[in-house]
Amino acid sequence: MTDTITFDDFLNVDIRSGKIIKAEPFPEARKPAYKLQIDFGPQIGIKKSSAQITENYTCDDLVGKNIMAVVNFPPRQIGPVMSEVLVLGFYDNNENVELVTYSNNIKQGQKLM
């Protein structure tokens, strides 16, 4: 477990629902990864990210997938890609990332409460 934070600290992390609309290989990355475009709805729009999730997903698997991401970190340059959001996931039993997903009953861009 990490250090204790306050509830206000938690509220400062803006985690939103989004739908992957484009996924493509990212051969320039140091570790195998994909370049993603994620639609967070009209308020936030489409954001780019890079994710090391090639062991559990193909590009075709990812398009249309509902995911969760932190949208208020500063952008980060990853090779030639400016990553604008941090896609969230858990390590599975093989130490590969499995994405945090949600059902279709939740609108894109909704904030995690």
GUPA-580676 format. One record per residue (C-alpha): x, y negated, z negated. Coordinates in steps of 0.05 Angstrom, whole numbers, plus 5000, padded with zeros to 4 digits. Layout:
XYZ
...
//
This chain:
500050005000
502449295013
502148674969
495348444944
492147874983
486347424967
479647455002
481246775034
487647095063
483247635095
478447115123
484346765158
485447385201
480647315259
478948025282
474048045341
470548555384
472548585457
471849005520
477849215561
476448995632
483249145664
488949615646
495249725686
502150035675
507449585644
513949875672
518149285648
516649445574
522149755532
517450295508
511750585550
505850095548
499949815586
498149105604
490948965584
485848435598
480448405545
473848025548
471847725481
465447395506
464046675526
466746335463
473746635467
474046885539
478947375571
485647485536
491847885554
495448385512
500548935516
499649595479
503850215469
498150705476
500351115536
500451775499
492951775483
490051385541
490451295616
488850635650
482250935673
480551145602
481550435577
477250035625
470449915592
472950125523
470449705464
476349525420
478149075361
483748565362
486747995322
485547365364
488846825322
496147025321
500646575363
501946845433
508147285438
512547385499
513548125514
517948175575
514447815632
507647845595
505047335546
501047745496
495347325469
491947815421
494048415378
490049035394
488649445332
489650195322
491850755276
497351265284
494551955296
497652605271
502852575327
504851845311
501351585373
496650995370
489151105372
485150475383
479950205335
473450225375
466150055364
459350235392
455649855447
450949565395
455949015379
456848395422
463648205451
467047665410
463647835344
467947705283
469448275235
466548105167
//
